[in-house]
Amino acid sequence: MQILKRLLIVAFVSAPWMVSLYLHFWLEHTGVWTPDRSYRGLLSVLLLAIGMSASFGAYMLISSRYK
């Protein structure tokens, strides 16, 4: 039971980052973000940073709750 609880926590914490990675992939795959689009690199970095920050916030919320 302890392993299942830990896996659910890891899945919850990593979900925002995985969603931002998939959104980045989807935007590239569908052709919304073409290489000639201005500020493409900046928007990519911001999208991934938002996902990582949300995952970090979820981790901090979970870790502070179980101390």
C-alpha positions in Angstrom: 0.0 0.0 0.0 2.9 2.3 0.8 4.3 1.8 -2.7 1.0 2.7 -4.4 0.7 5.8 -2.3 4.2 6.9 -3.3 3.5 6.2 -7.0 0.3 8.3 -6.8 2.2 11.2 -5.3 4.9 11.0 -8.0 2.2 10.9 -10.7 0.5 13.9 -9.2 3.7 15.9 -8.8 5.0 15.1 -12.3 1.7 15.7 -14.1 2.0 19.4 -14.8 5.5 19.0 -16.2 4.3 16.1 -18.4 1.3 18.1 -19.6 3.6 21.0 -20.6 6.0 18.6 -22.4 3.0 17.1 -24.3 1.6 20.5 -25.2 5.0 21.5 -26.5 5.1 18.3 -28.6 1.6 18.8 -29.9 2.2 22.4 -30.9 5.3 21.3 -32.9 3.6 18.2 -34.4 0.5 20.1 -35.6 2.6 22.8 -37.1 1.3 25.7 -34.9 4.9 26.5 -34.0 6.9 26.7 -37.2 10.7 27.4 -37.0 10.2 30.8 -38.6 7.8 32.0 -35.9 9.1 34.9 -33.9 9.8 34.3 -30.2 9.4 30.6 -30.6 12.4 29.8 -28.4 11.3 32.1 -25.7 7.7 30.7 -25.7 9.1 27.1 -25.5 11.2 28.0 -22.5 8.3 29.7 -20.8 6.0 26.8 -21.4 8.4 24.3 -20.0 9.3 26.6 -17.1 5.7 27.0 -16.2 5.2 23.2 -16.2 8.3 22.7 -14.0 7.3 25.4 -11.6 3.8 23.9 -11.2 5.4 20.5 -10.5 7.7 22.1 -8.0 4.7 23.8 -6.3 2.8 20.5 -6.2 5.8 18.8 -4.7 6.2 21.5 -2.0 2.5 21.3 -1.2 2.7 17.5 -0.8 5.9 17.5 1.1 4.8 20.2 3.6 1.6 18.2 4.2 3.3 15.0 5.2 5.9 16.5 7.6 
